[in-house]
Structure formats: structure tokens, C-alpha cells
Amino acid sequence: MRRLFLKVFAGSSLLSMLPAQQSSQVKKISAEELKKMIDEKKQFFFLDVREPKEIEELGTMKGYVNIPLSQLESRFKEIPRDALVLTA
């Protein structure tokens, strides 16, 4: 079974756009931690930065927003500033 790890507010390109105090708050979470967040109905913004072909091949989960890493800088304003952001 493949384990899924997500970064809370993350990919290195995304981090370079953050103020220093926010980039220090990055944390990896396991699939179990993500499941717990979903079960507890925690609010978060799930950002999938993979290319559409990767999502098609590997799948994703319900509720994701896809902004490919190659487009992230130009679409950064689409990411809510007041939400916990999870990236895959």
C-alpha cells in the first residue's frame, strides 16, 4: 500500500513566496492525520500542484483544487490567505 504524505502549506516553490515566519510553519502530515482532519470536519484548502496528467494517472481526493506547479506563481491569488492549505 502506497502511503500518502501531504505538506501543510507547501511545495518548495510555494514556500519561496511566503514570508519567513509562515514558511517556518510547514509540516508534513500522514494519510492517517489527513483522515482524522476529514473525520473531524476540519476546514482546509486542498491544493494539488501536480500536472493534470499526473492526477489522471494517480488520482486525487474529493474537493481538491488543481493549480499545476508550473502555473502556481501566476495563480497564487486563487489560494485563500485565511485557510489551512494542504498540498499534494
PDB file as gemmi writes it, atoms N, CA and C in Angstrom:
CRYST1    1.000    1.000    1.000  90.00  90.00  90.00 P 1                      
ATOM      1  N   MET A   1       0.843  -1.182   0.000  1.00  0.00           N  
ATOM      2  CA  MET A   1       0.000   0.000   0.000  1.00  0.00           C  
ATOM      3  C   MET A   1       0.883   1.239   0.000  1.00  0.00           C  
ATOM      4  N   ARG A   2       0.601   2.157  -0.907  1.00  0.00           N  
ATOM      5  CA  ARG A   2       1.373   3.396  -1.003  1.00  0.00           C  
ATOM      6  C   ARG A   2       0.901   4.370   0.057  1.00  0.00           C  
ATOM      7  N   ARG A   3       1.836   4.968   0.780  1.00  0.00           N  
ATOM      8  CA  ARG A   3       1.478   5.945   1.807  1.00  0.00           C  
ATOM      9  C   ARG A   3       1.422   7.326   1.198  1.00  0.00           C  
ATOM     10  N   LEU A   4       0.456   8.092   1.614  1.00  0.00           N  
ATOM     11  CA  LEU A   4       0.275   9.452   1.135  1.00  0.00           C  
ATOM     12  C   LEU A   4       0.758  10.415   2.202  1.00  0.00           C  
ATOM     13  N   PHE A   5       1.605  11.329   1.823  1.00  0.00           N  
ATOM     14  CA  PHE A   5       2.019  12.386   2.714  1.00  0.00           C  
ATOM     15  C   PHE A   5       1.696  13.706   2.056  1.00  0.00           C  
ATOM     16  N   LEU A   6       1.150  14.613   2.801  1.00  0.00           N  
ATOM     17  CA  LEU A   6       0.851  15.949   2.306  1.00  0.00           C  
ATOM     18  C   LEU A   6       1.671  16.933   3.114  1.00  0.00           C  
ATOM     19  N   LYS A   7       1.947  18.033   2.518  1.00  0.00           N  
ATOM     20  CA  LYS A   7       2.623  19.098   3.249  1.00  0.00           C  
ATOM     21  C   LYS A   7       1.588  20.146   3.571  1.00  0.00           C  
ATOM     22  N   VAL A   8       1.610  20.622   4.787  1.00  0.00           N  
ATOM     23  CA  VAL A   8       0.708  21.689   5.172  1.00  0.00           C  
ATOM     24  C   VAL A   8       1.354  22.978   4.718  1.00  0.00           C  
ATOM     25  N   PHE A   9       0.743  23.650   3.808  1.00  0.00           N  
ATOM     26  CA  PHE A   9       1.179  24.890   3.187  1.00  0.00           C  
ATOM     27  C   PHE A   9       2.541  24.724   2.583  1.00  0.00           C  
ATOM     28  N   ALA A  10       2.606  24.106   1.467  1.00  0.00           N  
ATOM     29  CA  ALA A  10       3.845  23.656   0.917  1.00  0.00           C  
ATOM     30  C   ALA A  10       4.550  23.422  -0.310  1.00  0.00           C  
ATOM     31  N   GLY A  11       4.993  22.925  -1.118  1.00  0.00           N  
ATOM     32  CA  GLY A  11       5.924  22.800  -2.196  1.00  0.00           C  
ATOM     33  C   GLY A  11       6.992  23.869  -2.120  1.00  0.00           C  
ATOM     34  N   SER A  12       8.182  23.552  -2.445  1.00  0.00           N  
ATOM     35  CA  SER A  12       9.285  24.492  -2.285  1.00  0.00           C  
ATOM     36  C   SER A  12       9.045  25.793  -3.040  1.00  0.00           C  
ATOM     37  N   SER A  13       8.417  25.758  -4.198  1.00  0.00           N  
ATOM     38  CA  SER A  13       8.139  26.990  -4.932  1.00  0.00           C  
ATOM     39  C   SER A  13       7.145  27.854  -4.179  1.00  0.00           C  
ATOM     40  N   LEU A  14       6.161  27.222  -3.590  1.00  0.00           N  
ATOM     41  CA  LEU A  14       5.175  27.950  -2.806  1.00  0.00           C  
ATOM     42  C   LEU A  14       5.843  28.569  -1.590  1.00  0.00           C  
ATOM     43  N   LEU A  15       6.739  27.836  -0.975  1.00  0.00           N  
ATOM     44  CA  LEU A  15       7.422  28.348   0.208  1.00  0.00           C  
ATOM     45  C   LEU A  15       8.233  29.597  -0.085  1.00  0.00           C  
ATOM     46  N   SER A  16       8.830  29.655  -1.247  1.00  0.00           N  
ATOM     47  CA  SER A  16       9.657  30.809  -1.563  1.00  0.00           C  
ATOM     48  C   SER A  16       8.827  32.088  -1.689  1.00  0.00           C  
ATOM     49  N   MET A  17       7.519  31.948  -1.843  1.00  0.00           N  
ATOM     50  CA  MET A  17       6.642  33.108  -1.957  1.00  0.00           C  
ATOM     51  C   MET A  17       6.090  33.553  -0.610  1.00  0.00           C  
ATOM     52  N   LEU A  18       6.366  32.791   0.423  1.00  0.00           N  
ATOM     53  CA  LEU A  18       5.822  33.096   1.739  1.00  0.00           C  
ATOM     54  C   LEU A  18       6.772  33.946   2.557  1.00  0.00           C  
ATOM     55  N   PRO A  19       6.210  34.771   3.461  1.00  0.00           N  
ATOM     56  CA  PRO A  19       7.072  35.464   4.413  1.00  0.00           C  
ATOM     57  C   PRO A  19       7.795  34.433   5.281  1.00  0.00           C  
ATOM     58  N   ALA A  20       8.955  34.777   5.768  1.00  0.00           N  
ATOM     59  CA  ALA A  20       9.793  33.834   6.523  1.00  0.00           C  
ATOM     60  C   ALA A  20       9.051  33.205   7.693  1.00  0.00           C  
ATOM     61  N   GLN A  21       8.252  33.976   8.427  1.00  0.00           N  
ATOM     62  CA  GLN A  21       7.570  33.416   9.595  1.00  0.00           C  
ATOM     63  C   GLN A  21       6.535  32.365   9.203  1.00  0.00           C  
ATOM     64  N   GLN A  22       5.929  32.464   8.023  1.00  0.00           N  
ATOM     65  CA  GLN A  22       4.971  31.458   7.590  1.00  0.00           C  
ATOM     66  C   GLN A  22       5.667  30.219   7.062  1.00  0.00           C  
ATOM     67  N   SER A  23       6.771  30.379   6.341  1.00  0.00           N  
ATOM     68  CA  SER A  23       7.443  29.209   5.781  1.00  0.00           C  
ATOM     69  C   SER A  23       7.997  28.311   6.873  1.00  0.00           C  
ATOM     70  N   SER A  24       8.232  28.833   8.067  1.00  0.00           N  
ATOM     71  CA  SER A  24       8.724  28.012   9.167  1.00  0.00           C  
ATOM     72  C   SER A  24       7.612  27.159   9.760  1.00  0.00           C  
ATOM     73  N   GLN A  25       6.361  27.369   9.335  1.00  0.00           N  
ATOM     74  CA  GLN A  25       5.226  26.630   9.878  1.00  0.00           C  
ATOM     75  C   GLN A  25       4.870  25.407   9.020  1.00  0.00           C  
ATOM     76  N   VAL A  26       5.679  25.063   8.060  1.00  0.00           N  
ATOM     77  CA  VAL A  26       5.396  23.937   7.178  1.00  0.00           C  
ATOM     78  C   VAL A  26       5.582  22.631   7.931  1.00  0.00           C  
ATOM     79  N   LYS A  27       4.653  21.705   7.698  1.00  0.00           N  
ATOM     80  CA  LYS A  27       4.676  20.417   8.383  1.00  0.00           C  
ATOM     81  C   LYS A  27       4.145  19.346   7.452  1.00  0.00           C  
ATOM     82  N   LYS A  28       4.752  18.180   7.437  1.00  0.00           N  
ATOM     83  CA  LYS A  28       4.221  17.046   6.689  1.00  0.00           C  
ATOM     84  C   LYS A  28       3.193  16.339   7.559  1.00  0.00           C  
ATOM     85  N   ILE A  29       2.116  15.866   6.910  1.00  0.00           N  
ATOM     86  CA  ILE A  29       1.141  15.070   7.645  1.00  0.00           C  
ATOM     87  C   ILE A  29       0.955  13.745   6.923  1.00  0.00           C  
ATOM     88  N   SER A  30       0.584  12.738   7.666  1.00  0.00           N  
ATOM     89  CA  SER A  30       0.376  11.400   7.108  1.00  0.00           C  
ATOM     90  C   SER A  30      -1.066  11.260   6.638  1.00  0.00           C  
ATOM     91  N   ALA A  31      -1.323  10.179   5.933  1.00  0.00           N  
ATOM     92  CA  ALA A  31      -2.683   9.885   5.481  1.00  0.00           C  
ATOM     93  C   ALA A  31      -3.611   9.728   6.689  1.00  0.00           C  
ATOM     94  N   GLU A  32      -3.111   9.158   7.764  1.00  0.00           N  
ATOM     95  CA  GLU A  32      -3.922   8.981   8.968  1.00  0.00           C  
ATOM     96  C   GLU A  32      -4.303  10.338   9.573  1.00  0.00           C  
ATOM     97  N   GLU A  33      -3.343  11.267   9.594  1.00  0.00           N  
ATOM     98  CA  GLU A  33      -3.640  12.605  10.117  1.00  0.00           C  
ATOM     99  C   GLU A  33      -4.659  13.320   9.234  1.00  0.00           C  
ATOM    100  N   LEU A  34      -4.531  13.146   7.919  1.00  0.00           N  
ATOM    101  CA  LEU A  34      -5.487  13.751   7.000  1.00  0.00           C  
ATOM    102  C   LEU A  34      -6.875  13.159   7.219  1.00  0.00           C  
ATOM    103  N   LYS A  35      -6.954  11.846   7.358  1.00  0.00           N  
ATOM    104  CA  LYS A  35      -8.248  11.195   7.600  1.00  0.00           C  
ATOM    105  C   LYS A  35      -8.881  11.743   8.873  1.00  0.00           C  
ATOM    106  N   LYS A  36      -8.084  11.923   9.899  1.00  0.00           N  
ATOM    107  CA  LYS A  36      -8.602  12.455  11.162  1.00  0.00           C  
ATOM    108  C   LYS A  36      -9.149  13.873  10.952  1.00  0.00           C  
ATOM    109  N   MET A  37      -8.433  14.693  10.187  1.00  0.00           N  
ATOM    110  CA  MET A  37      -8.909  16.051   9.916  1.00  0.00           C  
ATOM    111  C   MET A  37     -10.247  16.019   9.181  1.00  0.00           C  
ATOM    112  N   ILE A  38     -10.368  15.107   8.215  1.00  0.00           N  
ATOM    113  CA  ILE A  38     -11.621  14.978   7.463  1.00  0.00           C  
ATOM    114  C   ILE A  38     -12.737  14.497   8.381  1.00  0.00           C  
ATOM    115  N   ASP A  39     -12.458  13.468   9.183  1.00  0.00           N  
ATOM    116  CA  ASP A  39     -13.462  12.930  10.113  1.00  0.00           C  
ATOM    117  C   ASP A  39     -13.934  13.986  11.108  1.00  0.00           C  
ATOM    118  N   GLU A  40     -13.012  14.848  11.533  1.00  0.00           N  
ATOM    119  CA  GLU A  40     -13.357  15.905  12.497  1.00  0.00           C  
ATOM    120  C   GLU A  40     -13.917  17.153  11.806  1.00  0.00           C  
ATOM    121  N   LYS A  41     -14.086  17.051  10.469  1.00  0.00           N  
ATOM    122  CA  LYS A  41     -14.635  18.142   9.671  1.00  0.00           C  
ATOM    123  C   LYS A  41     -13.850  19.450   9.818  1.00  0.00           C  
ATOM    124  N   LYS A  42     -12.524  19.303   9.913  1.00  0.00           N  
ATOM    125  CA  LYS A  42     -11.652  20.482   9.949  1.00  0.00           C  
ATOM    126  C   LYS A  42     -11.695  21.160   8.591  1.00  0.00           C  
ATOM    127  N   GLN A  43     -11.633  22.463   8.586  1.00  0.00           N  
ATOM    128  CA  GLN A  43     -11.659  23.224   7.340  1.00  0.00           C  
ATOM    129  C   GLN A  43     -10.245  23.378   6.805  1.00  0.00           C  
ATOM    130  N   PHE A  44     -10.067  23.085   5.518  1.00  0.00           N  
ATOM    131  CA  PHE A  44      -8.777  23.284   4.877  1.00  0.00           C  
ATOM    132  C   PHE A  44      -8.979  23.439   3.384  1.00  0.00           C  
ATOM    133  N   PHE A  45      -7.975  23.958   2.719  1.00  0.00           N  
ATOM    134  CA  PHE A  45      -7.963  24.140   1.269  1.00  0.00           C  
ATOM    135  C   PHE A  45      -6.967  23.131   0.731  1.00  0.00           C  
ATOM    136  N   PHE A  46      -7.445  22.180  -0.072  1.00  0.00           N  
ATOM    137  CA  PHE A  46      -6.580  21.128  -0.588  1.00  0.00           C  
ATOM    138  C   PHE A  46      -6.097  21.517  -1.977  1.00  0.00           C  
ATOM    139  N   LEU A  47      -4.847  21.866  -2.067  1.00  0.00           N  
ATOM    140  CA  LEU A  47      -4.223  22.320  -3.307  1.00  0.00           C  
ATOM    141  C   LEU A  47      -3.369  21.204  -3.891  1.00  0.00           C  
ATOM    142  N   ASP A  48      -3.726  20.756  -5.073  1.00  0.00           N  
ATOM    143  CA  ASP A  48      -2.961  19.718  -5.748  1.00  0.00           C  
ATOM    144  C   ASP A  48      -2.121  20.401  -6.820  1.00  0.00           C  
ATOM    145  N   VAL A  49      -0.814  20.406  -6.663  1.00  0.00           N  
ATOM    146  CA  VAL A  49       0.078  21.128  -7.570  1.00  0.00           C  
ATOM    147  C   VAL A  49       0.645  20.235  -8.682  1.00  0.00           C  
ATOM    148  N   ARG A  50       0.116  19.026  -8.805  1.00  0.00           N  
ATOM    149  CA  ARG A  50       0.578  18.138  -9.863  1.00  0.00           C  
ATOM    150  C   ARG A  50      -0.033  18.542 -11.201  1.00  0.00           C  
ATOM    151  N   GLU A  51       0.602  18.116 -12.266  1.00  0.00           N  
ATOM    152  CA  GLU A  51       0.085  18.361 -13.605  1.00  0.00           C  
ATOM    153  C   GLU A  51      -1.158  17.494 -13.818  1.00  0.00           C  
ATOM    154  N   PRO A  52      -2.116  17.945 -14.652  1.00  0.00           N  
ATOM    155  CA  PRO A  52      -3.350  17.176 -14.863  1.00  0.00           C  
ATOM    156  C   PRO A  52      -3.108  15.710 -15.247  1.00  0.00           C  
ATOM    157  N   LYS A  53      -2.080  15.438 -16.048  1.00  0.00           N  
ATOM    158  CA  LYS A  53      -1.789  14.053 -16.439  1.00  0.00           C  
ATOM    159  C   LYS A  53      -1.441  13.194 -15.222  1.00  0.00           C  
ATOM    160  N   GLU A  54      -0.712  13.776 -14.260  1.00  0.00           N  
ATOM    161  CA  GLU A  54      -0.358  13.039 -13.046  1.00  0.00           C  
ATOM    162  C   GLU A  54      -1.603  12.714 -12.229  1.00  0.00           C  
ATOM    163  N   ILE A  55      -2.519  13.658 -12.143  1.00  0.00           N  
ATOM    164  CA  ILE A  55      -3.762  13.434 -11.400  1.00  0.00           C  
ATOM    165  C   ILE A  55      -4.573  12.335 -12.076  1.00  0.00           C  
ATOM    166  N   GLU A  56      -4.637  12.382 -13.396  1.00  0.00           N  
ATOM    167  CA  GLU A  56      -5.366  11.372 -14.159  1.00  0.00           C  
ATOM    168  C   GLU A  56      -4.784   9.986 -13.909  1.00  0.00           C  
ATOM    169  N   GLU A  57      -3.469   9.888 -13.877  1.00  0.00           N  
ATOM    170  CA  GLU A  57      -2.802   8.597 -13.692  1.00  0.00           C  
ATOM    171  C   GLU A  57      -2.860   8.101 -12.252  1.00  0.00           C  
ATOM    172  N   LEU A  58      -2.674   8.998 -11.295  1.00  0.00           N  
ATOM    173  CA  LEU A  58      -2.535   8.602  -9.895  1.00  0.00           C  
ATOM    174  C   LEU A  58      -3.761   8.875  -9.040  1.00  0.00           C  
ATOM    175  N   GLY A  59      -4.669   9.717  -9.526  1.00  0.00           N  
ATOM    176  CA  GLY A  59      -5.864  10.045  -8.763  1.00  0.00           C  
ATOM    177  C   GLY A  59      -5.611  11.105  -7.712  1.00  0.00           C  
ATOM    178  N   THR A  60      -6.671  11.541  -7.109  1.00  0.00           N  
ATOM    179  CA  THR A  60      -6.604  12.539  -6.039  1.00  0.00           C  
ATOM    180  C   THR A  60      -7.809  12.309  -5.148  1.00  0.00           C  
ATOM    181  N   MET A  61      -8.168  13.279  -4.345  1.00  0.00           N  
ATOM    182  CA  MET A  61      -9.332  13.108  -3.480  1.00  0.00           C  
ATOM    183  C   MET A  61     -10.357  14.211  -3.722  1.00  0.00           C  
ATOM    184  N   LYS A  62     -11.547  13.965  -3.291  1.00  0.00           N  
ATOM    185  CA  LYS A  62     -12.661  14.884  -3.472  1.00  0.00           C  
ATOM    186  C   LYS A  62     -12.339  16.246  -2.850  1.00  0.00           C  
ATOM    187  N   GLY A  63     -12.718  17.296  -3.563  1.00  0.00           N  
ATOM    188  CA  GLY A  63     -12.590  18.641  -3.023  1.00  0.00           C  
ATOM    189  C   GLY A  63     -11.271  19.337  -3.326  1.00  0.00           C  
ATOM    190  N   TYR A  64     -10.417  18.713  -4.114  1.00  0.00           N  
ATOM    191  CA  TYR A  64      -9.126  19.330  -4.391  1.00  0.00           C  
ATOM    192  C   TYR A  64      -9.270  20.474  -5.396  1.00  0.00           C  
ATOM    193  N   VAL A  65      -8.312  21.381  -5.375  1.00  0.00           N  
ATOM    194  CA  VAL A  65      -8.184  22.424  -6.387  1.00  0.00           C  
ATOM    195  C   VAL A  65      -6.843  22.179  -7.059  1.00  0.00           C  
ATOM    196  N   ASN A  66      -6.851  22.064  -8.378  1.00  0.00           N  
ATOM    197  CA  ASN A  66      -5.610  21.804  -9.098  1.00  0.00           C  
ATOM    198  C   ASN A  66      -5.059  23.095  -9.676  1.00  0.00           C  
ATOM    199  N   ILE A  67      -3.888  23.463  -9.213  1.00  0.00           N  
ATOM    200  CA  ILE A  67      -3.106  24.542  -9.801  1.00  0.00           C  
ATOM    201  C   ILE A  67      -1.724  23.934 -10.027  1.00  0.00           C  
ATOM    202  N   PRO A  68      -1.440  23.511 -11.267  1.00  0.00           N  
ATOM    203  CA  PRO A  68      -0.149  22.880 -11.526  1.00  0.00           C  
ATOM    204  C   PRO A  68       1.012  23.767 -11.074  1.00  0.00           C  
ATOM    205  N   LEU A  69       2.044  23.145 -10.584  1.00  0.00           N  
ATOM    206  CA  LEU A  69       3.208  23.863 -10.091  1.00  0.00           C  
ATOM    207  C   LEU A  69       3.729  24.859 -11.123  1.00  0.00           C  
ATOM    208  N   SER A  70       3.645  24.489 -12.391  1.00  0.00           N  
ATOM    209  CA  SER A  70       4.124  25.375 -13.453  1.00  0.00           C  
ATOM    210  C   SER A  70       3.287  26.659 -13.571  1.00  0.00           C  
ATOM    211  N   GLN A  71       2.082  26.671 -12.995  1.00  0.00           N  
ATOM    212  CA  GLN A  71       1.197  27.837 -13.062  1.00  0.00           C  
ATOM    213  C   GLN A  71       1.045  28.538 -11.708  1.00  0.00           C  
ATOM    214  N   LEU A  72       1.660  27.995 -10.691  1.00  0.00           N  
ATOM    215  CA  LEU A  72       1.411  28.460  -9.328  1.00  0.00           C  
ATOM    216  C   LEU A  72       1.686  29.941  -9.136  1.00  0.00           C  
ATOM    217  N   GLU A  73       2.802  30.416  -9.619  1.00  0.00           N  
ATOM    218  CA  GLU A  73       3.148  31.822  -9.405  1.00  0.00           C  
ATOM    219  C   GLU A  73       2.093  32.751 -10.010  1.00  0.00           C  
ATOM    220  N   SER A  74       1.609  32.454 -11.201  1.00  0.00           N  
ATOM    221  CA  SER A  74       0.632  33.324 -11.856  1.00  0.00           C  
ATOM    222  C   SER A  74      -0.773  33.164 -11.272  1.00  0.00           C  
ATOM    223  N   ARG A  75      -1.034  32.086 -10.544  1.00  0.00           N  
ATOM    224  CA  ARG A  75      -2.371  31.843  -9.991  1.00  0.00           C  
ATOM    225  C   ARG A  75      -2.395  31.894  -8.464  1.00  0.00           C  
ATOM    226  N   PHE A  76      -1.347  32.423  -7.868  1.00  0.00           N  
ATOM    227  CA  PHE A  76      -1.197  32.451  -6.411  1.00  0.00           C  
ATOM    228  C   PHE A  76      -2.386  33.098  -5.711  1.00  0.00           C  
ATOM    229  N   LYS A  77      -3.014  34.082  -6.336  1.00  0.00           N  
ATOM    230  CA  LYS A  77      -4.149  34.796  -5.720  1.00  0.00           C  
ATOM    231  C   LYS A  77      -5.377  33.904  -5.545  1.00  0.00           C  
ATOM    232  N   GLU A  78      -5.421  32.759  -6.193  1.00  0.00           N  
ATOM    233  CA  GLU A  78      -6.539  31.832  -6.062  1.00  0.00           C  
ATOM    234  C   GLU A  78      -6.492  31.040  -4.752  1.00  0.00           C  
ATOM    235  N   ILE A  79      -5.380  31.109  -4.054  1.00  0.00           N  
ATOM    236  CA  ILE A  79      -5.214  30.364  -2.807  1.00  0.00           C  
ATOM    237  C   ILE A  79      -5.665  31.255  -1.642  1.00  0.00           C  
ATOM    238  N   PRO A  80      -6.627  30.794  -0.858  1.00  0.00           N  
ATOM    239  CA  PRO A  80      -7.112  31.630   0.251  1.00  0.00           C  
ATOM    240  C   PRO A  80      -6.020  31.907   1.269  1.00  0.00           C  
ATOM    241  N   ARG A  81      -5.981  33.135   1.739  1.00  0.00           N  
ATOM    242  CA  ARG A  81      -4.956  33.535   2.713  1.00  0.00           C  
ATOM    243  C   ARG A  81      -5.350  33.153   4.137  1.00  0.00           C  
ATOM    244  N   ASP A  82      -6.635  32.943   4.373  1.00  0.00           N  
ATOM    245  CA  ASP A  82      -7.104  32.696   5.738  1.00  0.00           C  
ATOM    246  C   ASP A  82      -7.435  31.226   6.004  1.00  0.00           C  
ATOM    247  N   ALA A  83      -6.927  30.330   5.173  1.00  0.00           N  
ATOM    248  CA  ALA A  83      -7.232  28.913   5.341  1.00  0.00           C  
ATOM    249  C   ALA A  83      -5.958  28.094   5.531  1.00  0.00           C  
ATOM    250  N   LEU A  84      -6.118  26.969   6.184  1.00  0.00           N  
ATOM    251  CA  LEU A  84      -5.053  25.982   6.274  1.00  0.00           C  
ATOM    252  C   LEU A  84      -4.941  25.370   4.877  1.00  0.00           C  
ATOM    253  N   VAL A  85      -3.759  25.400   4.296  1.00  0.00           N  
ATOM    254  CA  VAL A  85      -3.573  24.905   2.926  1.00  0.00           C  
ATOM    255  C   VAL A  85      -2.771  23.613   2.983  1.00  0.00           C  
ATOM    256  N   LEU A  86      -3.333  22.556   2.381  1.00  0.00           N  
ATOM    257  CA  LEU A  86      -2.640  21.284   2.243  1.00  0.00           C  
ATOM    258  C   LEU A  86      -2.276  21.129   0.776  1.00  0.00           C  
ATOM    259  N   THR A  87      -1.068  20.696   0.493  1.00  0.00           N  
ATOM    260  CA  THR A  87      -0.678  20.486  -0.903  1.00  0.00           C  
ATOM    261  C   THR A  87      -0.255  19.044  -1.126  1.00  0.00           C  
ATOM    262  N   ALA A  88      -0.458  18.600  -2.344  1.00  0.00           N  
ATOM    263  CA  ALA A  88      -0.014  17.265  -2.743  1.00  0.00           C  
ATOM    264  C   ALA A  88       0.815  17.409  -3.983  1.00  0.00           C  
TER     265      ALA A  88                                                      
END                                                                             
